[in-house]
């Protein structure tokens, strides 16, 4: 479990250190201050030296059509990961656990000289000459003095991924614009059934639909998906019960399948009515403790922050922190609120979103 996290030269962060991390962490702040980028940095670090993630994180922002330019002067898809798009300065992401052990991930874009002869293209002569193009990205992970590396290269026809490695621990990224495919949601639920822990998902969904008796995996129209038994004559495909039900089901199956790992949720409150947010946070707290999962979520909502604070205040343990990102003198910094300081901020109406 992360206790401290440092980011250098990634996305909008020149340098940021997030300390006093708890089991459940909520990230607040104005638009374009780096909340999603912070989740992406944690996700990359969780993946060790898996260089595929350099492209995958862009899909969380809706950039699904990834392509690689056919010419050496084209921009590779990972350039946006680097601070101010400066690929000459390495990215460093370091996470330290509660035992003091640290693991550092370095991401380097490596220029390689290439020569492209294309006289049929009526372009400036400089395009035909040797050019320094960033054509590969190197992931380097170091822990306890042991270093592992992974390279992803591009060529003139597309992306080539070499030698995927196993991440150090499980991690799920749940984006604000995405949801789990029906089949993946069903598979994750089935994995919990095997462990006889699927009732946690049912209890979480009963927050929104008290009539829910059970969940089953079934095929509808040739597609495998979760179905809900709400006491009617037929089972109801979960996607027909609204975005809130689907979203909470996604949260639950991710938490249950990330034992000893991390779940990252962008814009936690999306699709969830403010009146049930406190109960949802209570369910998240229970699952995070039961499965030993660390949670990082973002929000723009005052109601979401207050609901989380109240839910953890009423539980046996206040294993929750609010971290607010803000810009100061052109840099992004963080203010962390524990139970006492957050209570004072809420009582005085201090802006913590």
Order of alpha helices (4+ residues) and beta strands (2+ residues): beta-beta-beta-alpha-alpha-beta-beta-beta-beta-beta-beta-alpha-alpha-beta-beta-beta-alpha-beta-alpha-beta-alpha-beta-beta-alpha
